[in-house]
Every structure is written in structure tokens, then in C-alpha cells.
Amino acid sequence: MEDNSLSQFIKEKRKQLGLTQEELSNKSGVGLRFIRELETGKPTLRIDKVNQVLQLFGFELGPVEIKRKKLTNEES
């Protein structure tokens, strides 16, 4: 499992509201195990459940442009 921006975002928002992982799971209607996996960056998660959690903070998942390194003529 890896640390990514989504997992950091959820963890920071939860802490800003002074919620434990258990409290966040109860308020969002998802299991405690799911919250733990979300915050530790599990690479495979159900989008609907992620959105359940994000809704508490006024957010939802959406497309994000991938920042890619530009290739120079020498690298092509």
C-alpha cells in the first residue's frame, strides 16, 4: 500500500474535524476496515464508497490530469 494524495486528503480532513477513523466510518456509512485501507493508500477501492466518505467533506471523485514529463528530442 502506498501513500497518495487521496489518502492524505481524507486523513487530513478527518483530523481537521477531530474525528477518529471509527467515527468517520460511522458518519459515512462505510466500514472501519475501508477507512483504514483508504487512509493507507490501498490501490483498489470501490468508487461509490470513496464518494460516500468524500461527501462528508463536500467533495467527490473526478478526473485529474496526469502530469507527465515532457520528452526532449534526445529522449524521443
C-alpha positions, 0 to 999 in steps of 0.5 A: 500500500502506498501513500497518495494524495487521496489518502492524505486528503481524507486523513487530513480532513478527518483530523481537521474535524477531530474525528477518529477513523471509527467515527468517520466510518460511522458518519459515512456509512462505510466500514472501519476496515475501508477507512483504514485501507483508504487512509493507507493508500490501498490501490483498489477501492470501490468508487461509490464508497470513496464518494460516500466518505468524500461527501462528508467533506463536500467533495467527490471523485473526478478526473485529474490530469496526469502530469507527465514529463515532457520528452526532449528530442534526445529522449524521443 
